[in-house]
Amino acid sequence: MTSGNDSLQAAGRRSLVDATIEQLREQLAAGAWPVGSRIPTEHELAERLKVGRNTVREAIRVLVHAGMLVSRQGEGTFVRSTSDPASVLRGVQRSGVRDVLEVRAALEAEAARLAALRHTPEDISRMRTALAREAEVMAAHPDRAGREATVEHDLEFHTAVVEAAHNPALTEVYRYFGASVQESMRTAFGDQEMPEVVMATHEALVDAIESGDPDRAETACRELLAEPTAAVEQLLAAIAARK
């Protein structure tokens, strides 16, 4: 059984580790150690920050996991990035639905261009399967067509388009923004006000990607995304008018 004193000591140690993490983050952001350079040893950092080596070791482990540092066996710990990806993502979460939607549109338009050049027959089949499932749901739920009833399959479709670009980095970034867009729109508008899905523009995008023409694919993608963007603008205007 853990005593109250043990809990206080654990909380105190956690606070010390958190404070050390924050100090190291600030020094990295300030450019104390350039990207690619080796940071001071645990002993040196412990002396500078006036904490124990175990505290420094735990803080470094957290920053390695966050992607800011990288440890190399026998060589030391090196700077991978001077910005904290988690901080960037928190900033995205605080952004408005319009902002997130615009970034997602930029990612998806580029993905469509690359997909036109790199897609496989399996990629095209996956897109068409997602659309077929979406159409089935819309037919079964006409009262909610294009809204919360089709969100899952619509996201499957857009993810299939991005993954057809065969760029793992782009896919990972898009997965985050895709989920953020859906969450932002639900938070701002509620399920019943989610923009309608227009199947014709989705099918046109698949045809454009399958054609192998990157310009046509990008144009088709932007035309598809213009519809939800316009709907979001109208909903935001309506919400502003009610205030």
BELQUI-V962182 format. One record per pair of residues at least 12 apart in sequence whose ideal C-beta (glycine too) atoms are under 8 Angstrom apart, sorted by sequence separation. I is the first residue (numbers start at 1). J is the second residue. D is the distance in Angstrom with one decimal. If there is no record, write none. Layout:
I:J:D
I:J:D
//
This chain:
68:80:6.1
137:149:5.2
138:150:5.9
159:171:7.9
162:174:4.5
205:217:7.1
208:220:3.9
64:77:7.3
67:80:6.1
68:81:5.2
137:150:5.1
207:220:7.6
208:221:7.7
42:56:4.8
67:81:6.0
68:82:7.4
42:57:5.7
45:60:8.0
68:83:7.7
159:174:7.2
205:220:4.4
68:84:5.8
134:150:5.0
137:153:6.2
159:175:7.0
162:178:7.9
204:220:5.0
205:221:5.6
60:77:5.9
68:85:7.8
42:60:7.2
66:84:5.9
67:85:5.1
66:85:6.3
134:153:4.0
159:178:6.3
201:220:7.4
204:223:7.3
205:224:5.3
66:86:5.7
133:153:4.6
134:154:5.9
158:178:6.2
204:224:7.3
24:45:7.7
39:60:8.0
131:153:7.9
201:223:5.8
202:224:6.2
130:153:5.5
133:156:7.5
134:157:6.6
155:178:5.8
201:224:4.1
130:154:7.9
155:179:7.9
23:49:5.9
130:156:4.3
131:157:5.8
198:224:7.8
201:227:6.4
130:157:3.9
155:182:6.6
20:49:5.9
198:227:5.6
39:69:6.9
127:157:6.0
130:160:5.7
20:51:5.5
151:182:6.1
196:227:7.9
195:227:6.9
127:160:4.7
195:228:4.5
126:160:4.5
127:161:6.3
16:51:6.1
20:55:5.4
24:59:5.8
28:63:7.7
41:76:7.1
196:231:7.3
20:56:6.3
24:60:7.5
195:231:3.5
38:75:7.3
39:76:7.4
123:160:6.7
127:164:7.3
195:232:6.8
17:55:5.5
20:58:7.9
21:59:4.5
25:63:7.2
38:76:4.6
39:77:5.3
126:164:7.9
148:186:7.9
16:55:5.5
20:59:4.1
24:63:6.1
38:77:6.8
39:78:7.1
28:68:5.9
38:78:5.2
39:79:6.4
123:163:7.2
124:164:7.7
195:235:7.8
17:58:5.0
21:62:5.4
37:78:6.6
38:79:7.9
123:164:3.8
13:55:7.5
17:59:5.7
21:63:6.6
36:78:6.5
37:79:5.5
193:235:6.0
25:68:7.2
36:79:6.4
148:191:3.9
151:194:7.1
154:197:5.7
35:79:5.1
120:164:7.5
147:191:6.1
148:192:7.7
161:205:6.9
17:62:7.6
34:79:6.6
35:80:7.0
119:164:4.4
147:192:6.6
157:202:6.4
164:209:6.6
33:79:5.0
35:81:6.6
115:161:5.9
118:164:6.9
147:193:7.8
148:194:6.0
189:235:5.3
35:82:6.1
115:162:7.6
118:165:6.1
144:191:7.9
147:194:4.1
150:197:5.5
185:232:7.2
188:235:7.3
34:82:7.9
118:166:4.8
144:192:7.7
146:194:7.4
147:195:7.8
161:209:7.0
188:236:7.5
112:161:6.1
115:164:3.7
146:195:7.1
147:196:7.2
108:158:6.5
111:161:6.0
114:164:7.9
115:165:4.8
146:196:3.7
189:239:7.9
28:79:6.5
31:82:6.4
111:162:4.2
114:165:3.6
145:196:7.0
146:197:3.7
188:239:7.4
113:165:7.9
114:166:7.3
145:197:7.4
146:198:7.6
28:81:7.9
29:82:5.7
108:161:6.7
111:164:7.5
112:165:7.9
114:167:6.2
28:82:4.9
29:83:6.6
108:162:6.4
111:165:4.3
29:84:7.7
107:162:7.2
110:165:7.7
28:84:8.0
111:167:7.5
114:170:7.6
25:84:5.8
111:170:5.9
138:197:7.1
110:170:7.3
161:221:7.5
138:199:7.6
25:87:8.0
107:170:6.7
111:174:6.7
134:197:6.7
135:199:6.1
134:199:7.3
107:173:6.4
108:174:7.0
107:174:5.0
131:199:6.7
134:202:7.7
104:174:7.2
107:177:6.2
131:202:5.6
131:203:6.5
104:177:4.4
103:177:5.8
104:178:6.4
131:206:7.1
104:180:7.7
100:177:6.4
104:181:5.1
128:206:6.1
127:206:4.8
100:180:5.1
101:181:5.6
100:181:5.4
124:206:6.5
127:209:7.5
101:184:7.6
92:176:7.5
97:181:7.3
100:184:5.2
101:185:7.9
92:177:7.6
124:209:7.1
123:209:7.9
124:210:5.3
89:176:6.9
93:180:6.9
97:184:4.0
92:180:6.1
96:184:7.4
97:185:5.6
95:184:7.9
97:187:7.7
119:209:5.7
97:188:4.7
119:210:7.2
96:188:7.9
97:189:7.9
116:208:6.8
112:205:6.6
116:209:5.0
115:209:4.8
116:211:7.0
117:212:7.0
112:208:7.4
116:212:5.5
112:209:6.3
116:213:5.9
117:214:5.7
116:214:4.4
114:214:7.5
116:216:7.2
113:214:4.1
116:217:3.8
112:214:7.8
113:215:7.7
115:217:6.4
113:217:5.8
112:217:4.3
113:218:4.8
112:218:5.4
110:218:7.7
112:220:7.0
109:218:5.2
112:221:3.8
111:221:7.9
109:221:4.9
108:221:5.8
109:222:5.6
109:225:7.3
105:222:7.3
108:225:6.6
105:225:4.6
105:229:6.8
101:228:7.1
102:229:7.7
101:229:6.1
101:232:6.0
98:232:6.1
97:232:6.1
98:233:7.3
98:236:6.5
97:236:7.5
//
